[in-house]
Amino acid sequence: MKGSIFIVSAPSGAGKTTLCRRLTEAVPRILHSISYTTRQARDGEVDGRDYFFVDEARFMSMVGAGEFLEWAEVHGNLYGTSRAKLFEMIQGGIDVILDIDTQGAAQIRQKGIDVTFIFILPPSPETLKERLIARKTDSEQVILGRLKKVREEISDYRLYDYVIINNSLDVALNELGSVVLSRRLHMSRVDHEWIKETFGLEAAESKF
């Protein structure tokens, strides 16, 4: 059985990347998709683990070759999801979670791919600002730029299947895991042939 795709979007500082990484540590058979980006690695980030860091020329070459399922410019940097790597994982029965911005999510939605869309909200604008400052990875100018874009990013939340408010990381993680597990148990994921063979069922007309 193929794996499922879960897309998580949120404004910067809402905690989506942390939640996605914690989820892959807590729930078996789900991997965090690694995006390609042209931005510089932050302290502690590792190429091939956090992102695939490439220059703009390499990135645009991949765009031209159709290698990205989606790509977008976010806060002055380019980000993209490898089509081949993603489908290799789901063909192998692995669920994949992507933390991408609303532009990339919209591109995938337009392609009609079977995806579960999840939006992460901070509890308040003030909390979001505090988190951006506390992580100490961006300059004051970059933080101000991210905060200016928050309303634009959040305005797309109605396009998603689920909304999680990240007031407590542990609670939000539990809610995110519940979405993944409910998707795995959905009727569309059931192995009907296995049930029929195991319990000796005959093909029957639906009673509904």
C-alpha positions as CSV (number, residue, x, y, z in Angstrom):
1,M,0.0,0.0,0.0
2,K,1.2,3.5,-0.9
3,G,2.1,6.0,1.8
4,S,0.2,9.2,2.4
5,I,1.3,12.8,2.0
6,F,0.8,15.3,4.8
7,I,1.4,19.0,4.2
8,V,2.0,21.3,7.1
9,S,2.0,25.1,6.6
10,A,2.3,27.9,9.1
11,P,3.7,31.4,9.5
12,S,7.4,31.5,10.5
13,G,7.8,30.9,14.2
14,A,4.6,28.9,14.7
15,G,6.6,25.7,15.3
16,K,5.8,23.7,12.2
17,T,9.3,22.4,11.6
18,T,9.8,21.4,15.2
19,L,6.4,19.6,15.2
20,C,7.2,17.7,12.0
21,R,10.5,16.5,13.3
22,R,9.1,15.5,16.7
23,L,6.3,13.6,14.9
24,T,8.7,11.5,12.8
25,E,10.5,10.6,16.1
26,A,7.3,9.6,17.8
27,V,5.3,7.9,15.0
28,P,6.7,5.0,13.0
29,R,6.6,4.8,9.2
30,I,6.5,8.6,8.6
31,L,9.4,10.6,7.3
32,H,10.0,14.4,7.1
33,S,10.6,15.5,3.5
34,I,13.8,17.4,3.1
35,S,13.5,20.5,0.9
36,Y,16.1,22.1,-1.4
37,T,16.8,25.7,-0.6
38,T,19.1,28.5,-1.7
39,R,19.3,30.1,1.8
40,Q,22.4,29.8,3.9
41,A,22.5,27.1,6.6
42,R,21.9,28.3,10.1
43,D,24.1,27.3,13.0
44,G,23.6,23.6,13.7
45,E,21.9,22.8,10.4
46,V,23.4,20.0,8.3
47,D,23.1,19.6,4.6
48,G,21.0,16.5,3.7
49,R,19.4,16.4,7.2
50,D,17.8,19.8,7.6
51,Y,17.8,20.9,3.9
52,F,19.7,20.3,0.7
53,F,21.6,23.6,0.4
54,V,22.2,24.6,-3.2
55,D,23.1,27.8,-5.0
56,E,20.5,29.6,-7.1
57,A,22.0,28.4,-10.4
58,R,21.6,24.8,-9.4
59,F,18.1,25.4,-8.0
60,M,16.9,27.0,-11.2
61,S,18.4,24.3,-13.3
62,M,16.3,21.8,-11.3
63,V,13.2,24.0,-11.9
64,G,13.9,23.9,-15.6
65,A,14.3,20.1,-15.6
66,G,10.9,19.8,-13.8
67,E,12.5,18.1,-10.8
68,F,10.3,19.9,-8.2
69,L,6.8,18.9,-7.3
70,E,6.5,22.5,-5.9
71,W,8.8,25.4,-5.4
72,A,8.4,29.0,-4.2
73,E,10.3,32.1,-3.1
74,V,9.9,32.7,0.6
75,H,11.4,35.6,2.4
76,G,13.9,36.1,-0.4
77,N,15.1,32.5,-0.6
78,L,14.0,29.6,-2.9
79,Y,12.6,26.4,-1.5
80,G,11.5,23.3,-3.4
81,T,10.3,19.7,-2.9
82,S,11.9,16.9,-5.0
83,R,9.3,15.1,-7.0
84,A,11.4,11.9,-7.4
85,K,12.4,11.6,-3.7
86,L,8.8,12.2,-2.5
87,F,7.2,9.6,-4.7
88,E,9.9,7.1,-4.1
89,M,9.0,7.2,-0.4
90,I,5.3,6.9,-0.8
91,Q,5.6,4.1,-3.3
92,G,7.6,2.3,-0.6
93,G,4.7,2.5,1.8
94,I,6.1,5.4,3.8
95,D,4.0,8.3,4.9
96,V,5.7,11.7,4.2
97,I,5.2,15.0,6.0
98,L,6.2,18.3,4.2
99,D,6.5,21.6,6.1
100,I,6.1,24.1,3.2
101,D,4.6,27.5,2.9
102,T,1.2,28.3,1.5
103,Q,2.5,29.0,-2.0
104,G,3.9,25.5,-2.3
105,A,0.8,24.0,-0.8
106,A,-1.4,25.8,-3.3
107,Q,0.7,24.4,-6.2
108,I,0.3,20.8,-4.9
109,R,-3.5,21.4,-4.4
110,Q,-3.8,22.5,-8.0
111,K,-2.2,19.2,-9.2
112,G,-5.0,17.2,-7.7
113,I,-2.7,14.9,-5.7
114,D,-4.3,13.1,-2.7
115,V,-2.9,15.1,0.2
116,T,-3.9,15.9,3.8
117,F,-3.4,19.6,4.4
118,I,-2.7,20.9,8.0
119,F,-2.3,24.5,9.1
120,I,-0.5,25.4,12.4
121,L,-1.5,28.6,14.1
122,P,0.3,30.4,17.0
123,P,-1.9,31.3,19.9
124,S,-1.4,35.0,19.3
125,P,0.7,37.5,17.2
126,E,2.6,38.5,20.3
127,T,3.6,34.9,21.0
128,L,4.8,34.5,17.4
129,K,7.0,37.5,17.7
130,E,8.5,36.3,21.0
131,R,9.3,32.9,19.4
132,L,11.0,34.5,16.4
133,I,13.2,36.6,18.7
134,A,13.9,33.7,21.1
135,R,15.2,31.3,18.4
136,K,18.0,33.9,17.6
137,T,18.5,32.7,14.0
138,D,17.4,35.9,12.2
139,S,18.3,39.6,12.3
140,E,15.8,42.2,13.5
141,Q,15.2,43.2,9.9
142,V,14.4,39.6,8.8
143,I,12.1,39.2,11.8
144,L,10.2,42.3,10.9
145,G,9.8,41.0,7.3
146,R,8.5,37.7,8.6
147,L,6.0,39.4,10.9
148,K,4.7,41.6,8.0
149,K,3.8,38.5,6.0
150,V,2.0,36.7,8.9
151,R,-1.5,38.0,8.0
152,E,-1.1,37.1,4.4
153,E,0.0,33.5,5.3
154,I,-2.7,33.0,7.9
155,S,-5.5,34.2,5.5
156,D,-5.2,30.9,3.6
157,Y,-6.0,28.7,6.7
158,R,-9.5,27.9,5.4
159,L,-8.0,26.0,2.4
160,Y,-6.6,23.4,4.8
161,D,-8.3,20.2,6.1
162,Y,-7.1,20.6,9.7
163,V,-6.1,23.6,11.9
164,I,-3.9,23.1,15.0
165,I,-3.2,25.9,17.5
166,N,0.4,25.5,18.8
167,N,0.0,26.9,22.3
168,S,1.6,23.8,23.9
169,L,4.1,21.8,21.8
170,D,3.2,18.5,23.5
171,V,-0.6,19.1,22.9
172,A,0.0,20.2,19.3
173,L,2.2,17.2,18.7
174,N,-0.5,14.9,20.0
175,E,-3.1,16.6,17.8
176,L,-0.8,16.3,14.7
177,G,-0.2,12.6,15.4
178,S,-4.0,12.1,15.7
179,V,-4.5,13.5,12.2
180,V,-1.8,11.1,10.8
181,L,-3.3,8.1,12.6
182,S,-6.9,8.9,11.6
183,R,-5.7,9.1,7.9
184,R,-4.1,5.7,8.2
185,L,-7.4,4.3,9.5
186,H,-9.6,5.9,6.9
187,M,-11.8,3.7,4.7
188,S,-9.8,4.8,1.6
189,R,-6.7,3.1,3.1
190,V,-8.3,-0.2,4.1
191,D,-7.1,-3.3,2.4
192,H,-10.5,-4.7,1.3
193,E,-9.0,-7.7,-0.4
194,W,-7.2,-8.8,2.8
195,I,-10.5,-8.5,4.8
196,K,-12.4,-10.4,2.2
197,E,-9.9,-13.2,2.0
198,T,-9.2,-13.4,5.8
199,F,-12.9,-13.5,6.8
200,G,-14.3,-15.3,3.8
201,L,-16.5,-12.5,2.6
202,E,-18.1,-12.6,-0.7
203,A,-18.4,-9.5,-2.8
204,A,-21.6,-7.9,-1.6
205,E,-23.6,-4.9,-2.7
206,S,-23.3,-1.9,-0.5
207,K,-26.1,-1.4,2.1
208,F,-25.7,2.3,2.1
